[in-house]
Amino acid sequence: MIFVFGSNELGRHGGGAAKAAMSHGARYGQGFGPQGDSFGIPTCAKPTNEPDSTISPDKLRYYIYTFILYAKMNPQETFQVTRIGCGLAGWADAVVAPLFAEAPANCLIDEAWKPFLPNHKTWGTYGAIVLVSTVPVDADVDSNKLLL
């Protein structure tokens, strides 16, 4: 199973799924392509805590398109596609997920993308969304005024 993760073009795998990819053979300093049992897809130019870290939507589409070609050329591999770019890089699931519409059957998508790619097989999800409330459990709160 090849772990597909969102990276930055500089290959500084310091957070999120990119950091986890290091245990799958990701190479520090390589932003795009196969790396051990992982495959990096840049979703930003450099780490997101640095200025001017965004890339254009066209560049993101290019990287994803190139990955899809690689997956099609390697049908013997199974690719575990995470929600690339939808964490630290700040891309919306509704923007990124549809870019994987042409991904072959050997690409298993993150369960969170199932609404956008209903005909694709899923593998589960990377990480979890945890909501933390600062409101005490016994507080008298009008739930209609809570915003997430």
N, C-alpha and C positions, 0 to 999 in steps of 0.2 A: 504494500500500500504506500503510495506516494502522497505525502502531506503537502497540500498546496496552500501557500500562505501569502498574505500581503506584505510586501517589503517596501523599502525605499530604494531609489536608484543607486544610492551609495552602498547598499548592502550592510547598513549598520543595524543589525538585528537585536535591538535593545528592549523591545516591549511587545506585548500582545502575542499573537500567533507567531510572529517573526522570532521572538525570543524562544518560544517553544520549539520552533523548527530547528534550532541549534541541536537539539537532542535527536533530530532526524537527519543530521548530516549537513544542515545549511552552513554555508561558508561565509564567515564575516568578511565583508568587502565585495561580495557578489550579490547584486540586487535582483537580477533576472536569470531565470533558467533553472535547469536541473542541478541539484546539489545533494549528493547522497540520496537519501530516501525522502527528499523534499523537492519542491519546485517553487521558486520565488516569483511573484508577479508584483512589480512596483505599482504602488497606488499613491505615492508621493515622491518628491524629488530627493528629500533628505528627511531626517527625523522630524516629526511633527512639532517638536518643541523649539525648532529653529525657524527663523523668518524665511519667507518665500519657499515653503516646503510643498506647496501644491503643484500638481501637474494638470494639464488640460484634459478635458473629457476625451478628446481625440487620441491623446497619448495613452490614456487608460484603455480605450477600445483597442488600440494597436497591441498593447501588451497582452490583453486577454485573447484577442484573435490569434496571436502567435502561439500562446499556450494551447489553445484549442487545436491548432494545426499539429503541434507536438503530440498532444494526446491522441489525435487521430492516427498519427504515424507510429504510435506505440500502443497498439491494442492489447498487447500482452500485460500491460501495467494497469493498475486500478488507481485512480486519482481521488483523493479525499479533499474536496474543495471546501475551504473554510469561507467565512463571510469576508472575503478579502476587501480591504479598504473601508469596511463599515464599522470599524472600531476607532482606533487612534487617528486614522487618516480622515475620518469625518464624512465619507461618502454615504449616501442613503442606500439602503437595501433596494429600494424601488428603482434606483439608477443602475446599480452594479449587477444585480441578479439577472436582469434580462439580457445582459451582454453575454451570458453563458447559455443562451437559448440553443445555440448550435453545438454545444458540447456533446461529444459522443457518449455512448452508453457506459464506457469505462470511467466516466467522471461521475462520482457520487457527490451530490451537493449537500451543503449544510441544511438541516431541517428547517431553519428559519427562512430559507428561500423557497420553500415548497409553494407558497401562495403565488409566487412570480413564475415558477417553473414546475407546474403541476404534473408534467409528463416525465420528469427526471427522477431517478432514484436518489434517496437520501442516505446519509450515514449516521446522522445524529447532529450534534452541535459542538462547537468549540467554545469553552467558557460558559458562563451563565450571566444573565442579566439579573442583577440583584438591586432591588429598590430598598433604600434605607430611609425610614421615616424618622424625623426628629420630634414627632408628635407623640407624647406619652400614650400608652395603650388605653388608659382610663380617661383620657381627655374628652371633653364634650366638644366634638368637632362636627361641623356641617360638611358632610362628604361632598356636597355639590360644589364646594369652594376649593377642594383639593385639586391641584394641577400636577400632572406628571410630565 
